[in-house]
């Protein structure tokens, strides 16, 4: 999964989620993420999060 930093997901209820910022921040801070959070991200298809 890749998304440019400025990517925003608009949900059905009108909520906006800054997915690009979330992914960028998560990847740059992956050393501080717990094993559970890394596994959850890896399960979503993020190769850099593989434990």
C-alpha distance matrix in Angstrom:
0.0 3.8 6.9 10.4 12.5 14.7 12.3 14.2 13.6 17.0 17.9 20.8 23.2 22.7 20.9 18.5 15.7 14.6 10.9 10.5 13.5 12.5 9.4 11.6 14.5 13.1 12.0 15.4 17.2 15.8 19.3 20.7 18.4 20.2 19.4 18.9 16.2 14.4 14.8 13.5 10.2 10.2 11.2 8.2 6.2 5.9 8.2 10.1 11.3 13.1 16.7
3.8 0.0 3.8 6.9 9.4 11.6 9.9 12.5 12.9 16.5 18.2 21.3 23.6 22.5 20.7 17.7 15.0 13.1 9.8 8.2 11.4 11.4 8.3 9.6 13.1 12.6 11.3 14.1 16.6 15.8 19.4 20.8 19.1 21.5 21.2 21.0 17.9 16.2 17.3 16.1 12.5 13.0 14.5 11.5 9.7 8.3 10.2 11.0 12.8 15.2 18.7
6.9 3.8 0.0 3.8 6.4 8.0 6.1 9.1 10.2 13.9 16.1 19.4 21.4 19.8 18.1 14.8 12.4 10.2 7.4 5.3 8.9 9.9 7.7 8.7 12.2 12.6 12.0 14.4 16.8 16.9 20.6 21.5 20.0 22.6 22.9 22.5 19.1 17.9 19.4 17.7 14.2 15.5 16.9 13.6 12.7 11.2 13.6 13.8 15.2 18.1 21.3
10.4 6.9 3.8 0.0 3.8 5.5 5.4 9.2 11.5 15.0 17.8 21.2 22.9 20.7 18.9 15.4 13.2 10.2 8.7 5.4 8.2 10.5 9.0 8.5 12.0 13.5 12.8 14.2 17.1 17.9 21.3 22.2 21.3 24.3 25.0 24.9 21.4 20.2 22.2 20.7 17.1 18.6 20.3 17.1 16.2 14.2 16.2 15.7 17.5 20.6 23.6
12.5 9.4 6.4 3.8 0.0 3.8 5.6 8.7 11.7 15.0 17.8 21.4 22.5 20.2 17.9 14.2 11.9 8.3 7.6 4.0 5.1 8.2 7.8 6.5 9.3 11.6 11.6 12.2 14.9 16.4 19.7 20.1 19.5 22.8 24.1 24.0 20.3 19.6 22.0 20.5 17.0 19.1 21.0 18.0 17.6 15.2 17.3 16.2 17.5 20.9 23.5
14.7 11.6 8.0 5.5 3.8 0.0 3.8 6.5 10.0 12.8 16.1 19.5 20.5 17.8 15.9 12.1 10.7 7.3 8.0 5.5 6.7 10.0 10.5 9.9 12.2 14.6 15.1 15.7 18.1 19.7 23.1 23.2 22.4 25.6 27.0 26.5 22.8 22.5 24.7 22.7 19.5 21.8 23.3 19.9 19.9 18.0 20.5 19.6 20.7 24.2 26.8
12.3 9.9 6.1 5.4 5.6 3.8 0.0 3.8 6.7 9.9 13.0 16.4 17.8 15.4 13.8 10.2 8.7 6.3 6.0 4.8 7.6 9.7 9.9 10.6 13.1 14.6 15.3 16.8 18.9 19.9 23.5 23.6 22.3 25.1 26.1 25.2 21.6 21.4 23.1 20.8 17.7 19.9 20.9 17.4 17.5 16.3 19.1 18.9 19.7 23.0 25.8
14.2 12.5 9.1 9.2 8.7 6.5 3.8 0.0 3.8 6.4 9.6 13.1 14.2 11.7 10.0 6.4 5.6 4.5 5.6 6.7 8.6 10.0 11.2 12.7 14.3 15.6 17.1 18.7 20.2 21.2 24.8 24.4 22.7 25.2 26.5 25.1 21.5 21.9 23.4 20.7 18.1 20.8 21.2 17.6 18.6 17.7 21.0 20.9 21.1 24.4 27.0
13.6 12.9 10.2 11.5 11.7 10.0 6.7 3.8 0.0 3.8 6.3 9.8 11.4 9.7 8.3 5.6 5.1 6.4 6.3 8.8 11.0 11.1 12.2 14.5 16.1 16.6 18.2 20.4 21.5 22.0 25.7 25.2 23.0 25.0 25.9 24.1 20.7 21.4 22.3 19.2 17.1 19.7 19.5 15.9 17.3 17.2 20.7 21.2 21.0 23.9 26.5
17.0 16.5 13.9 15.0 15.0 12.8 9.9 6.4 3.8 0.0 3.8 6.7 8.2 6.1 5.8 4.6 6.5 8.9 9.7 12.4 14.2 14.2 15.8 18.1 19.3 19.8 21.8 23.9 24.7 25.3 28.9 28.1 25.8 27.6 28.6 26.5 23.3 24.3 25.0 21.7 20.0 22.7 22.1 18.5 20.3 20.5 24.1 24.8 24.3 27.2 29.6
17.9 18.2 16.1 17.8 17.8 16.1 13.0 9.6 6.3 3.8 0.0 3.8 5.5 5.4 5.3 6.2 7.7 11.0 11.4 14.7 16.3 15.5 17.0 19.9 20.8 20.7 22.9 25.3 25.7 25.9 29.5 28.4 25.8 27.1 27.9 25.3 22.4 23.9 24.2 20.6 19.5 22.3 21.1 17.8 20.1 20.8 24.5 25.4 24.5 27.1 29.3
20.8 21.3 19.4 21.2 21.4 19.5 16.4 13.1 9.8 6.7 3.8 0.0 3.8 5.4 7.3 9.4 11.4 14.8 15.1 18.4 20.0 19.2 20.7 23.6 24.5 24.3 26.5 29.0 29.3 29.4 32.9 31.8 29.0 30.1 30.7 27.9 25.3 26.9 26.8 23.1 22.4 25.0 23.4 20.2 22.6 23.8 27.5 28.7 27.6 30.0 32.2
23.2 23.6 21.4 22.9 22.5 20.5 17.8 14.2 11.4 8.2 5.5 3.8 0.0 3.8 5.6 8.9 11.4 15.0 16.1 19.5 20.5 19.7 21.7 24.5 24.9 24.8 27.4 29.6 29.6 30.0 33.4 31.8 29.2 30.2 31.2 28.3 25.7 27.7 27.9 24.2 23.7 26.6 25.2 22.2 24.9 25.7 29.5 30.3 29.0 31.5 33.5
22.7 22.5 19.8 20.7 20.2 17.8 15.4 11.7 9.7 6.1 5.4 5.4 3.8 0.0 3.8 6.4 9.7 12.9 14.7 17.6 18.5 18.4 20.6 22.9 23.4 23.9 26.5 28.3 28.6 29.4 32.8 31.4 29.1 30.5 31.8 29.3 26.3 28.1 28.7 25.1 24.1 27.1 26.1 22.9 25.2 25.6 29.4 29.9 29.0 31.8 33.8
20.9 20.7 18.1 18.9 17.9 15.9 13.8 10.0 8.3 5.8 5.3 7.3 5.6 3.8 0.0 3.8 6.6 10.0 12.0 15.1 15.6 15.1 17.6 19.9 20.1 20.6 23.3 25.1 25.1 26.0 29.4 27.8 25.6 27.1 28.6 26.1 23.1 25.0 25.8 22.3 21.3 24.6 23.9 20.8 23.2 23.3 27.0 27.2 26.1 29.1 30.9
18.5 17.7 14.8 15.4 14.2 12.1 10.2 6.4 5.6 4.6 6.2 9.4 8.9 6.4 3.8 0.0 3.8 6.6 8.9 11.7 12.2 12.3 14.8 16.7 17.2 18.1 20.5 22.2 22.6 23.7 27.1 25.8 23.9 25.8 27.4 25.3 22.0 23.4 24.7 21.4 19.8 23.0 22.8 19.5 21.5 21.1 24.7 24.7 24.0 27.2 29.2
15.7 15.0 12.4 13.2 11.9 10.7 8.7 5.6 5.1 6.5 7.7 11.4 11.4 9.7 6.6 3.8 0.0 3.8 5.6 8.7 9.1 8.6 11.1 13.3 13.7 14.3 16.9 18.6 19.0 19.9 23.4 22.2 20.2 22.2 23.7 21.9 18.4 19.7 21.2 18.0 16.3 19.6 19.6 16.4 18.4 17.7 21.3 21.1 20.3 23.5 25.6
14.6 13.1 10.2 10.2 8.3 7.3 6.3 4.5 6.4 8.9 11.0 14.8 15.0 12.9 10.0 6.6 3.8 0.0 3.8 5.6 5.6 6.3 8.8 10.2 10.9 12.3 14.5 15.8 16.7 18.0 21.5 20.6 19.1 21.7 23.3 22.0 18.3 19.1 21.1 18.4 16.0 19.2 20.0 16.8 18.1 16.7 20.0 19.3 19.0 22.5 24.6
10.9 9.8 7.4 8.7 7.6 8.0 6.0 5.6 6.3 9.7 11.4 15.1 16.1 14.7 12.0 8.9 5.6 3.8 0.0 3.8 5.5 5.0 6.1 8.5 9.9 10.4 12.1 14.2 15.2 15.9 19.6 19.1 17.3 19.7 20.9 19.7 16.0 16.4 18.1 15.5 12.8 15.7 16.5 13.2 14.3 13.0 16.4 16.0 15.8 19.2 21.5
10.5 8.2 5.3 5.4 4.0 5.5 4.8 6.7 8.8 12.4 14.7 18.4 19.5 17.6 15.1 11.7 8.7 5.6 3.8 0.0 3.8 5.4 5.3 6.1 8.5 9.9 10.6 12.3 14.2 15.2 18.8 18.9 17.6 20.5 21.7 21.1 17.4 17.1 19.2 17.2 14.0 16.4 17.9 14.7 14.9 12.9 15.7 15.0 15.6 19.0 21.6
13.5 11.4 8.9 8.2 5.1 6.7 7.6 8.6 11.0 14.2 16.3 20.0 20.5 18.5 15.6 12.2 9.1 5.6 5.5 3.8 0.0 3.8 5.5 5.1 6.0 8.4 9.9 10.6 12.0 13.8 17.2 16.8 16.0 19.2 20.9 20.6 16.8 16.8 19.4 17.7 14.7 17.5 19.3 16.6 17.1 14.6 17.3 15.7 16.0 19.7 21.7
12.5 11.4 9.9 10.5 8.2 10.0 9.7 10.0 11.1 14.2 15.5 19.2 19.7 18.4 15.1 12.3 8.6 6.3 5.0 5.4 3.8 0.0 3.8 5.5 5.3 6.0 8.5 10.0 10.5 11.7 15.1 14.4 13.0 15.9 17.6 16.9 13.1 13.5 16.1 14.1 11.4 14.6 16.2 13.8 14.8 12.5 15.5 14.0 13.5 17.2 18.9
9.4 8.3 7.7 9.0 7.8 10.5 9.9 11.2 12.2 15.8 17.0 20.7 21.7 20.6 17.6 14.8 11.1 8.8 6.1 5.3 5.5 3.8 0.0 3.8 5.5 5.1 6.0 8.6 9.9 10.2 13.9 14.1 12.6 15.5 16.5 16.3 12.6 11.9 14.4 12.9 9.5 12.0 14.2 11.7 11.9 9.2 12.0 10.6 10.6 14.3 16.5
11.6 9.6 8.7 8.5 6.5 9.9 10.6 12.7 14.5 18.1 19.9 23.6 24.5 22.9 19.9 16.7 13.3 10.2 8.5 6.1 5.1 5.5 3.8 0.0 3.8 5.5 5.3 6.2 8.6 9.9 13.3 13.8 13.3 16.7 18.1 18.5 14.9 13.9 16.8 15.9 12.5 14.6 17.3 15.1 14.7 11.5 13.4 11.3 12.1 15.8 17.9
14.5 13.1 12.2 12.0 9.3 12.2 13.1 14.3 16.1 19.3 20.8 24.5 24.9 23.4 20.1 17.2 13.7 10.9 9.9 8.5 6.0 5.3 5.5 3.8 0.0 3.8 5.5 5.2 6.1 8.4 11.4 11.1 10.9 14.5 16.5 17.0 13.4 13.1 16.4 15.6 12.8 15.3 18.0 16.2 16.5 13.3 15.2 12.6 12.5 16.3 17.6
13.1 12.6 12.6 13.5 11.6 14.6 14.6 15.6 16.6 19.8 20.7 24.3 24.8 23.9 20.6 18.1 14.3 12.3 10.4 9.9 8.4 6.0 5.1 5.5 3.8 0.0 3.8 5.6 5.2 5.7 9.2 9.1 7.9 11.3 13.0 13.4 9.8 9.3 12.6 12.0 9.3 11.9 14.6 13.3 13.8 10.6 12.5 10.0 9.1 12.9 14.1
12.0 11.3 12.0 12.8 11.6 15.1 15.3 17.1 18.2 21.8 22.9 26.5 27.4 26.5 23.3 20.5 16.9 14.5 12.1 10.6 9.9 8.5 6.0 5.3 5.5 3.8 0.0 3.8 5.4 5.1 8.6 9.9 9.4 12.7 13.6 14.7 11.6 9.8 13.0 13.2 10.0 11.4 14.7 13.6 13.0 9.3 10.3 7.3 7.7 11.3 13.0
15.4 14.1 14.4 14.2 12.2 15.7 16.8 18.7 20.4 23.9 25.3 29.0 29.6 28.3 25.1 22.2 18.6 15.8 14.2 12.3 10.6 10.0 8.6 6.2 5.2 5.6 3.8 0.0 3.8 5.7 8.0 9.3 10.1 13.8 15.4 17.0 14.0 12.5 16.0 16.4 13.5 15.0 18.3 17.4 16.8 13.1 13.6 10.2 10.8 14.2 15.3
17.2 16.6 16.8 17.1 14.9 18.1 18.9 20.2 21.5 24.7 25.7 29.3 29.6 28.6 25.1 22.6 19.0 16.7 15.2 14.2 12.0 10.5 9.9 8.6 6.1 5.2 5.4 3.8 0.0 3.8 5.5 5.6 6.9 10.6 12.8 14.5 11.6 10.7 14.5 15.0 12.8 14.7 17.9 17.4 17.5 14.0 14.8 11.4 10.7 13.9 14.2
15.8 15.8 16.9 17.9 16.4 19.7 19.9 21.2 22.0 25.3 25.9 29.4 30.0 29.4 26.0 23.7 19.9 18.0 15.9 15.2 13.8 11.7 10.2 9.9 8.4 5.7 5.1 5.7 3.8 0.0 3.8 5.3 5.1 8.4 9.7 11.7 9.3 7.5 11.2 12.3 10.3 11.5 14.9 15.0 14.9 11.5 11.9 8.6 7.3 10.3 10.4
19.3 19.4 20.6 21.3 19.7 23.1 23.5 24.8 25.7 28.9 29.5 32.9 33.4 32.8 29.4 27.1 23.4 21.5 19.6 18.8 17.2 15.1 13.9 13.3 11.4 9.2 8.6 8.0 5.5 3.8 0.0 3.8 5.7 8.3 9.7 12.6 11.1 9.4 12.9 14.7 13.3 14.1 17.5 18.2 18.0 14.7 14.4 11.0 9.7 11.8 10.7
20.7 20.8 21.5 22.2 20.1 23.2 23.6 24.4 25.2 28.1 28.4 31.8 31.8 31.4 27.8 25.8 22.2 20.6 19.1 18.9 16.8 14.4 14.1 13.8 11.1 9.1 9.9 9.3 5.6 5.3 3.8 0.0 3.8 6.6 9.4 11.6 10.0 9.7 13.3 14.5 13.6 15.2 18.1 18.7 19.3 16.2 16.7 13.6 11.6 14.0 12.7
18.4 19.1 20.0 21.3 19.5 22.4 22.3 22.7 23.0 25.8 25.8 29.0 29.2 29.1 25.6 23.9 20.2 19.1 17.3 17.6 16.0 13.0 12.6 13.3 10.9 7.9 9.4 10.1 6.9 5.1 5.7 3.8 0.0 3.8 6.6 8.1 6.1 6.3 9.8 10.7 10.3 12.1 14.7 15.4 16.4 13.8 14.7 12.2 9.4 11.7 10.6
20.2 21.5 22.6 24.3 22.8 25.6 25.1 25.2 25.0 27.6 27.1 30.1 30.2 30.5 27.1 25.8 22.2 21.7 19.7 20.5 19.2 15.9 15.5 16.7 14.5 11.3 12.7 13.8 10.6 8.4 8.3 6.6 3.8 0.0 3.8 5.3 5.3 6.3 8.6 10.0 10.8 12.3 14.2 15.7 17.0 15.1 15.9 14.0 10.6 11.9 9.9
19.4 21.2 22.9 25.0 24.1 27.0 26.1 26.5 25.9 28.6 27.9 30.7 31.2 31.8 28.6 27.4 23.7 23.3 20.9 21.7 20.9 17.6 16.5 18.1 16.5 13.0 13.6 15.4 12.8 9.7 9.7 9.4 6.6 3.8 0.0 3.8 5.5 5.1 6.0 8.6 9.9 10.3 12.0 14.3 15.3 13.8 14.2 12.8 9.3 9.4 6.9
18.9 21.0 22.5 24.9 24.0 26.5 25.2 25.1 24.1 26.5 25.3 27.9 28.3 29.3 26.1 25.3 21.9 22.0 19.7 21.1 20.6 16.9 16.3 18.5 17.0 13.4 14.7 17.0 14.5 11.7 12.6 11.6 8.1 5.3 3.8 0.0 3.8 5.5 5.1 6.2 8.7 9.8 10.4 12.6 14.5 13.7 14.9 14.2 10.4 10.8 9.2
16.2 17.9 19.1 21.4 20.3 22.8 21.6 21.5 20.7 23.3 22.4 25.3 25.7 26.3 23.1 22.0 18.4 18.3 16.0 17.4 16.8 13.1 12.6 14.9 13.4 9.8 11.6 14.0 11.6 9.3 11.1 10.0 6.1 5.3 5.5 3.8 0.0 3.8 5.4 5.1 6.3 8.6 9.8 10.9 12.9 11.5 13.3 12.3 8.7 10.4 9.8
14.4 16.2 17.9 20.2 19.6 22.5 21.4 21.9 21.4 24.3 23.9 26.9 27.7 28.1 25.0 23.4 19.7 19.1 16.4 17.1 16.8 13.5 11.9 13.9 13.1 9.3 9.8 12.5 10.7 7.5 9.4 9.7 6.3 6.3 5.1 5.5 3.8 0.0 3.8 5.5 5.2 6.1 8.6 9.9 10.8 9.0 10.0 8.9 5.1 6.7 6.5
14.8 17.3 19.4 22.2 22.0 24.7 23.1 23.4 22.3 25.0 24.2 26.8 27.9 28.7 25.8 24.7 21.2 21.1 18.1 19.2 19.4 16.1 14.4 16.8 16.4 12.6 13.0 16.0 14.5 11.2 12.9 13.3 9.8 8.6 6.0 5.1 5.4 3.8 0.0 3.8 5.4 4.9 6.0 8.6 9.8 9.4 10.3 10.5 6.8 6.6 6.3
13.5 16.1 17.7 20.7 20.5 22.7 20.8 20.7 19.2 21.7 20.6 23.1 24.2 25.1 22.3 21.4 18.0 18.4 15.5 17.2 17.7 14.1 12.9 15.9 15.6 12.0 13.2 16.4 15.0 12.3 14.7 14.5 10.7 10.0 8.6 6.2 5.1 5.5 3.8 0.0 3.8 5.4 5.1 6.5 9.0 9.1 11.3 11.9 8.5 9.4 10.0
10.2 12.5 14.2 17.1 17.0 19.5 17.7 18.1 17.1 20.0 19.5 22.4 23.7 24.1 21.3 19.8 16.3 16.0 12.8 14.0 14.7 11.4 9.5 12.5 12.8 9.3 10.0 13.5 12.8 10.3 13.3 13.6 10.3 10.8 9.9 8.7 6.3 5.2 5.4 3.8 0.0 3.8 5.4 5.1 6.7 5.8 8.5 8.8 6.0 8.0 9.8
10.2 13.0 15.5 18.6 19.1 21.8 19.9 20.8 19.7 22.7 22.3 25.0 26.6 27.1 24.6 23.0 19.6 19.2 15.7 16.4 17.5 14.6 12.0 14.6 15.3 11.9 11.4 15.0 14.7 11.5 14.1 15.2 12.1 12.3 10.3 9.8 8.6 6.1 4.9 5.4 3.8 0.0 3.8 5.3 5.1 4.8 6.0 7.5 5.0 5.2 7.7
11.2 14.5 16.9 20.3 21.0 23.3 20.9 21.2 19.5 22.1 21.1 23.4 25.2 26.1 23.9 22.8 19.6 20.0 16.5 17.9 19.3 16.2 14.2 17.3 18.0 14.6 14.7 18.3 17.9 14.9 17.5 18.1 14.7 14.2 12.0 10.4 9.8 8.6 6.0 5.1 5.4 3.8 0.0 3.8 5.4 7.2 9.0 11.1 8.8 8.5 10.4
8.2 11.5 13.6 17.1 18.0 19.9 17.4 17.6 15.9 18.5 17.8 20.2 22.2 22.9 20.8 19.5 16.4 16.8 13.2 14.7 16.6 13.8 11.7 15.1 16.2 13.3 13.6 17.4 17.4 15.0 18.2 18.7 15.4 15.7 14.3 12.6 10.9 9.9 8.6 6.5 5.1 5.3 3.8 0.0 3.8 6.0 9.0 11.1 9.5 10.4 13.0
6.2 9.7 12.7 16.2 17.6 19.9 17.5 18.6 17.3 20.3 20.1 22.6 24.9 25.2 23.2 21.5 18.4 18.1 14.3 14.9 17.1 14.8 11.9 14.7 16.5 13.8 13.0 16.8 17.5 14.9 18.0 19.3 16.4 17.0 15.3 14.5 12.9 10.8 9.8 9.0 6.7 5.1 5.4 3.8 0.0 3.8 6.0 8.9 8.5 9.0 12.3
5.9 8.3 11.2 14.2 15.2 18.0 16.3 17.7 17.2 20.5 20.8 23.8 25.7 25.6 23.3 21.1 17.7 16.7 13.0 12.9 14.6 12.5 9.2 11.5 13.3 10.6 9.3 13.1 14.0 11.5 14.7 16.2 13.8 15.1 13.8 13.7 11.5 9.0 9.4 9.1 5.8 4.8 7.2 6.0 3.8 0.0 3.8 5.6 5.6 7.3 10.8
8.2 10.2 13.6 16.2 17.3 20.5 19.1 21.0 20.7 24.1 24.5 27.5 29.5 29.4 27.0 24.7 21.3 20.0 16.4 15.7 17.3 15.5 12.0 13.4 15.2 12.5 10.3 13.6 14.8 11.9 14.4 16.7 14.7 15.9 14.2 14.9 13.3 10.0 10.3 11.3 8.5 6.0 9.0 9.0 6.0 3.8 0.0 3.8 5.4 5.6 9.4
10.1 11.0 13.8 15.7 16.2 19.6 18.9 20.9 21.2 24.8 25.4 28.7 30.3 29.9 27.2 24.7 21.1 19.3 16.0 15.0 15.7 14.0 10.6 11.3 12.6 10.0 7.3 10.2 11.4 8.6 11.0 13.6 12.2 14.0 12.8 14.2 12.3 8.9 10.5 11.9 8.8 7.5 11.1 11.1 8.9 5.6 3.8 0.0 3.8 5.6 8.6
11.3 12.8 15.2 17.5 17.5 20.7 19.7 21.1 21.0 24.3 24.5 27.6 29.0 29.0 26.1 24.0 20.3 19.0 15.8 15.6 16.0 13.5 10.6 12.1 12.5 9.1 7.7 10.8 10.7 7.3 9.7 11.6 9.4 10.6 9.3 10.4 8.7 5.1 6.8 8.5 6.0 5.0 8.8 9.5 8.5 5.6 5.4 3.8 0.0 3.8 6.1
13.1 15.2 18.1 20.6 20.9 24.2 23.0 24.4 23.9 27.2 27.1 30.0 31.5 31.8 29.1 27.2 23.5 22.5 19.2 19.0 19.7 17.2 14.3 15.8 16.3 12.9 11.3 14.2 13.9 10.3 11.8 14.0 11.7 11.9 9.4 10.8 10.4 6.7 6.6 9.4 8.0 5.2 8.5 10.4 9.0 7.3 5.6 5.6 3.8 0.0 3.8
16.7 18.7 21.3 23.6 23.5 26.8 25.8 27.0 26.5 29.6 29.3 32.2 33.5 33.8 30.9 29.2 25.6 24.6 21.5 21.6 21.7 18.9 16.5 17.9 17.6 14.1 13.0 15.3 14.2 10.4 10.7 12.7 10.6 9.9 6.9 9.2 9.8 6.5 6.3 10.0 9.8 7.7 10.4 13.0 12.3 10.8 9.4 8.6 6.1 3.8 0.0
